[in-house]
Amino acid sequence: MRGQGDITPDDSAQNQTCCGNDDKGVVFEPVKEHRGDYFVEYTPARAGNYSASLATIFLKDKKPPEIRDIMEQECQKWIHRYPVPLMVTAWNDTDSVIHFEEGQESDHLFGIPESGSVNLQWKLLKNEEFPRGRLRECDLLKIYDDLPYTTATERRAEAVSDNKEFRRGAFIIAFWIVLVPVTVALLGAANPILAYLIIAYSVGKAVVCALKILGYIKRSEREKQRDAEKLRMHHHHYHCERNPEAFMRLRAENLEGDAKGDTHREAAQM
């Protein structure tokens, strides 16, 4: 199957000129665009890939022929914008791939840029079927010249910075849960007055707990809610063990609902 598109191939990307071996590990940022009842997410190709990818996420149910038409239109549009081989996949709002009838060879559409047109194929292509082979970073930098990107060096520097923040946070936690209690214990051993205060505090906590158990001190609303939640969780766990199949169905429905909610929130933010 072929779809005609007003494509102007990038000669610098088509020609097999030498790029050198100074790849920087470039990763381009994906592009998201809203189309009303669906949105698309374009993931640019990386050096060494054979193609870019495009996800078409449908927020409402559509008939298979309409979905296929949209996929083909989007494929041509994006290849016109970025002349790189492209794989297109359709998803529903529960984050599941949309499958077509059994007579169709594949649920995925591939588009190959050619001189003045786009070759559309509803099948998974083998590596040798990509005329340009593996894509090169120097070519992609020219094709994706309007997209922001990061290099491997920049990502490593960010990871090191995040690791420093993690170590700093771990030290603060260790300070409060280890060093402070140890210090209080040492001071208590050296200072009888402080030791008596610590003992008095512990006894006071024990007395309060005993009075609550005997009913002389009413439980707070927060404690009642916490106990009710524990009881509800225990009750739920008991019935899940009695009927695991129903529990798995309920779990699947909840996960599907969560995925649908996340998809619609992502679309609303565009």
C-alpha positions as CSV (number, residue, x, y, z in Angstrom):
1,M,0.0,0.0,0.0
2,R,1.3,3.5,-0.8
3,G,0.3,6.9,0.4
4,Q,1.4,10.0,-1.5
5,G,3.0,12.8,0.5
6,D,4.8,16.0,-0.5
7,I,8.1,14.7,0.8
8,T,11.5,16.4,0.3
9,P,14.2,14.0,1.4
10,D,17.1,15.3,3.3
11,D,20.0,14.7,1.0
12,S,22.6,15.0,3.8
13,A,20.7,12.2,5.6
14,Q,20.3,10.1,2.4
15,N,23.9,10.3,1.3
16,Q,26.3,7.9,3.0
17,T,28.9,10.5,3.9
18,C,31.3,9.8,6.8
19,C,30.0,11.1,10.1
20,G,33.0,10.1,12.1
21,N,33.0,8.2,15.4
22,D,32.3,11.1,17.8
23,D,28.7,10.2,18.8
24,K,27.6,12.0,21.9
25,G,24.8,9.7,22.9
26,V,22.2,12.2,21.9
27,V,18.6,11.6,23.0
28,F,15.9,13.9,21.5
29,E,12.9,14.9,23.5
30,P,9.6,13.4,22.4
31,V,6.8,15.5,20.8
32,K,3.2,15.4,21.9
33,E,0.3,17.0,20.0
34,H,-3.4,16.9,20.7
35,R,-5.9,16.1,17.9
36,G,-9.2,16.5,19.8
37,D,-10.5,12.9,20.3
38,Y,-7.0,11.5,20.2
39,F,-3.4,12.6,20.7
40,V,0.0,11.5,19.3
41,E,3.4,11.1,20.8
42,Y,6.4,11.1,18.5
43,T,9.6,9.5,19.8
44,P,12.5,10.5,17.7
45,A,15.0,7.9,16.5
46,R,18.3,7.5,18.2
47,A,21.7,6.6,16.6
48,G,21.8,2.9,15.8
49,N,18.0,2.7,15.5
50,Y,16.2,1.8,12.2
51,S,13.2,4.0,12.8
52,A,11.4,6.5,15.0
53,S,8.0,5.6,16.6
54,L,4.7,7.2,16.8
55,A,1.9,6.4,19.3
56,T,-1.6,7.4,18.4
57,I,-3.7,7.4,21.6
58,F,-7.4,7.4,21.1
59,L,-9.6,8.9,23.9
60,K,-12.9,7.6,22.3
61,D,-13.9,4.4,20.6
62,K,-13.5,4.5,16.8
63,K,-14.1,1.9,14.1
64,P,-11.0,0.0,12.8
65,P,-11.1,1.6,9.3
66,E,-11.1,5.1,10.7
67,I,-8.2,4.2,13.1
68,R,-6.2,2.9,10.2
69,D,-6.9,6.0,8.1
70,I,-5.7,8.2,10.9
71,M,-2.6,6.1,11.4
72,E,-1.7,6.4,7.7
73,Q,-2.4,10.2,7.7
74,E,-0.3,10.8,10.8
75,C,2.5,8.6,9.4
76,Q,2.8,10.7,6.2
77,K,2.5,13.9,8.2
78,W,5.4,13.1,10.5
79,I,7.6,11.7,7.8
80,H,7.1,14.9,5.9
81,R,8.2,16.7,9.0
82,Y,11.1,14.4,9.9
83,P,12.1,12.2,6.9
84,V,13.0,9.1,9.0
85,P,11.4,5.6,8.8
86,L,8.5,5.5,11.2
87,M,6.6,2.8,13.1
88,V,3.0,3.8,14.1
89,T,1.0,2.0,16.8
90,A,-2.6,2.7,18.0
91,W,-3.5,2.7,21.7
92,N,-6.8,3.1,23.5
93,D,-7.3,5.1,26.7
94,T,-6.5,2.1,28.9
95,D,-3.0,2.0,27.6
96,S,-3.5,-1.1,25.5
97,V,-2.6,-1.7,21.9
98,I,-5.5,-1.7,19.5
99,H,-5.7,-4.9,17.6
100,F,-7.3,-5.2,14.2
101,E,-9.0,-8.1,12.5
102,E,-7.1,-11.4,12.0
103,G,-6.9,-10.9,8.2
104,Q,-4.5,-8.0,8.6
105,E,-0.9,-9.0,8.8
106,S,0.1,-6.6,11.6
107,D,-1.4,-4.1,14.0
108,H,1.7,-1.8,13.3
109,L,2.2,0.5,10.4
110,F,5.6,1.3,9.0
111,G,6.3,4.2,6.8
112,I,9.5,4.5,4.6
113,P,10.3,7.9,3.1
114,E,11.0,7.7,-0.6
115,S,11.5,10.2,-3.3
116,G,8.3,12.3,-3.4
117,S,6.2,9.7,-1.5
118,V,5.9,7.5,1.6
119,N,5.8,3.7,1.3
120,L,3.3,2.5,3.8
121,Q,3.4,-1.1,4.9
122,W,1.1,-2.9,7.4
123,K,3.7,-5.4,8.6
124,L,6.8,-5.6,10.8
125,L,9.9,-5.0,8.8
126,K,13.1,-6.8,9.0
127,N,16.3,-4.8,9.5
128,E,17.4,-5.4,6.0
129,E,14.2,-4.0,4.6
130,F,15.2,-0.5,5.8
131,P,17.0,1.1,2.9
132,R,19.1,3.4,5.0
133,G,20.1,0.8,7.6
134,R,20.9,2.0,11.0
135,L,20.5,5.7,11.5
136,R,23.5,7.9,12.4
137,E,23.7,10.6,14.9
138,C,25.1,13.2,12.6
139,D,22.2,12.8,10.2
140,L,19.6,12.9,13.0
141,L,21.1,16.1,14.4
142,K,20.3,17.7,11.0
143,I,16.8,16.2,10.7
144,Y,15.8,17.0,14.3
145,D,17.4,20.4,14.3
146,D,14.3,22.0,16.0
147,L,14.1,19.4,18.9
148,P,15.9,19.9,22.2
149,Y,18.2,17.0,23.2
150,T,20.6,15.8,25.9
151,T,23.9,14.1,25.6
152,A,25.2,11.1,27.5
153,T,27.7,13.4,29.4
154,E,24.8,15.7,30.5
155,R,22.7,12.8,31.7
156,R,25.6,11.3,33.6
157,A,26.2,14.7,35.3
158,E,22.5,14.9,36.3
159,A,22.7,11.4,37.7
160,V,25.7,12.3,39.8
161,S,23.9,15.3,41.1
162,D,20.8,13.3,42.0
163,N,23.0,10.7,43.8
164,K,24.6,13.5,45.9
165,E,21.1,14.7,46.9
166,F,20.1,11.1,47.8
167,R,23.2,10.7,50.0
168,R,22.5,14.0,51.7
169,G,19.0,13.0,52.5
170,A,20.1,9.6,53.8
171,F,22.6,11.3,56.2
172,I,19.8,13.5,57.6
173,I,17.5,10.5,58.1
174,A,20.4,8.6,59.8
175,F,21.1,11.6,62.0
176,W,17.6,11.7,63.4
177,I,16.9,8.0,63.8
178,V,20.4,6.9,64.9
179,L,22.6,9.6,66.2
180,V,20.0,11.6,68.2
181,P,18.7,8.5,70.1
182,V,22.3,7.3,70.8
183,T,23.2,10.8,72.1
184,V,20.1,11.0,74.3
185,A,21.0,7.5,75.8
186,L,24.6,8.6,76.5
187,L,23.5,11.8,78.1
188,G,21.0,9.8,80.2
189,A,23.8,7.5,81.5
190,A,25.9,10.5,82.4
191,N,23.2,12.7,83.7
192,P,20.8,11.1,86.2
193,I,18.3,14.0,86.0
194,L,17.9,13.5,82.2
195,A,17.6,9.7,82.7
196,Y,14.8,10.3,85.2
197,L,13.0,12.6,82.7
198,I,13.3,9.9,80.0
199,I,11.9,7.3,82.4
200,A,9.1,9.5,83.5
201,Y,8.2,10.2,79.8
202,S,8.1,6.5,79.1
203,V,6.0,5.7,82.1
204,G,3.6,8.5,81.2
205,K,3.2,7.1,77.7
206,A,2.5,3.6,79.2
207,V,-0.1,5.1,81.6
208,V,-1.9,6.9,78.8
209,C,-1.9,3.8,76.7
210,A,-3.4,1.8,79.7
211,L,-6.1,4.3,80.3
212,K,-7.1,4.2,76.7
213,I,-7.3,0.4,76.8
214,L,-9.5,0.6,80.0
215,G,-11.8,3.1,78.4
216,Y,-11.0,6.0,80.8
217,I,-9.6,8.1,77.8
218,K,-11.7,8.2,74.7
219,R,-10.0,7.4,71.4
220,S,-9.5,10.3,69.0
221,E,-11.4,10.4,65.7
222,R,-8.1,9.9,63.9
223,E,-7.4,6.7,65.9
224,K,-10.9,5.4,65.3
225,Q,-10.6,6.0,61.5
226,R,-7.2,4.2,61.6
227,D,-8.7,1.2,63.4
228,A,-11.6,1.1,61.0
229,E,-9.3,1.2,58.0
230,K,-7.3,-1.7,59.5
231,L,-10.5,-3.7,60.1
232,R,-11.6,-3.0,56.5
233,M,-8.3,-4.1,55.1
234,H,-8.4,-7.3,57.1
235,H,-12.0,-8.0,56.0
236,H,-11.0,-7.3,52.4
237,H,-8.0,-9.6,52.6
238,Y,-10.1,-12.4,54.1
239,H,-12.6,-12.3,51.2
240,C,-9.8,-12.0,48.6
241,E,-8.3,-15.3,49.9
242,R,-11.7,-17.0,49.7
243,N,-12.4,-15.8,46.1
244,P,-9.0,-15.1,44.4
245,E,-10.5,-15.2,40.9
246,A,-13.0,-12.4,41.7
247,F,-10.1,-10.5,43.3
248,M,-8.0,-10.7,40.1
249,R,-11.0,-9.5,38.0
250,L,-11.5,-6.5,40.4
251,R,-7.7,-5.8,40.3
252,A,-7.7,-5.8,36.5
253,E,-10.7,-3.4,36.4
254,N,-9.0,-1.1,38.9
255,L,-5.8,-1.0,36.9
256,E,-7.7,-0.4,33.7
257,G,-9.6,2.5,35.3
258,D,-6.3,4.0,36.6
259,A,-4.7,3.7,33.2
260,K,-7.8,5.4,31.6
261,G,-7.7,8.2,34.1
262,D,-4.0,8.8,33.6
263,T,-4.4,8.9,29.8
264,H,-7.2,11.4,29.9
265,R,-5.3,13.6,32.4
266,E,-2.3,13.5,30.1
267,A,-4.5,14.6,27.2
268,A,-6.0,17.4,29.3
269,Q,-2.6,18.8,30.1
270,M,-1.7,19.3,26.5
